[in-house]
Amino acid sequence: MDLYIYYKVKDADAASLEAAVASMQATLAQRHGVAGQLKRRPEAKDGVQTWMEVYPSTPEGFAAALDGAVHEAGVLSWIAGLRHTEAFMDVAPCA
């Protein structure tokens, strides 16, 4: 299962959020073997950016570990609004 999490961040909070997410993702990679990615839309609108965390091929229980890591790292204090999580799975090739 791949997880895609997107959210908004104010321009002024971007550097603090980036540091917190980078640290959190390093910890998650060490503990769970999942190499997270951090992305953002190229443009900001009204001083707000849209960011996305991507976690490919996550093991069972990773979503709960991620939730705990988000709180432990204090990530929510720099987000404007809610984190939205989407889960996608691979599609079997047609024969």
N, C-alpha and C positions, 0 to 999 in steps of 0.2 A: 504494500500500500504506500502510495506517495502522498505526502501532506503538503498543502499549499496554504499558507497563512498570510493574509493581507490586512493592512491597517494604515491609518493616517498618522503623520508626525509633523509637528510644526517645524519650520526651517530652523528656528532657534534651538530646538531640542535634538536635531539630527545627530550631531557629534556625540552627545551623551548616549543616545539610543544605540548608535553604531557600536560604541565601546561595550555597552552592556550585552548586546546581542552577540557580538564576536566572542566575548568571554563565555557566554552561555552555550554557544554552539561548539566551542572548543571542549567544554566540559561534557556536553552530550556526545560528541564524537569519541571522547575517551571512555565514557561509561557505557555507551550503547553501540558504538561502531557506526553511527550514522553521520555522514559528512553533510552538514547543512549548508545552504547557500543563502546569501542575502542580496536582494535586488531592490531596485526602486525604479519608478517611472522616470523618464528623462526630464519631464517638466514638473514644476510645482504650480499650484493654483491657489491664489490668495494666501501665499505664505505657508501652504501645507503640501507635503509630499505624500505619495502613496508608496509604501514599501511592501515587499513580499519575502517571506522566509519559505524555502523549499527544502523538504526532507525526503529524499528518494529512498525507496525500498526499506521502509521502516519495519522493525520487528513488532510482534504482538506486544501490546502494553506501552509502546513508545509514546502514544498520544498523552497518556497519563503522566509519564515521565517528563514530557515536554511542558505540560501544564505546571508541574511542580517546579521545573527549572525557570520558567517565566516568572513565577512569584519569587523564587529564591534570588534571581538576578535583578529584581525590581524593574523589569522591562515595562510594566504597565504604567509606571509613573511618567514615562515620556511619550506615551501614545495618546493621540487625540481621538477618543472614541473607543470602539471595540475592536478586538482581534476577530477576524472572520476566518474560520478553518474550513477547507475543502479537502476531501479525500478522494483520490483516484486510484484505480487499479489497472493493471495491464489487461489488454484485450487479447484473448487467444487468437492466433492467426487462423484465418479461414482455410479450410483444406480444399 
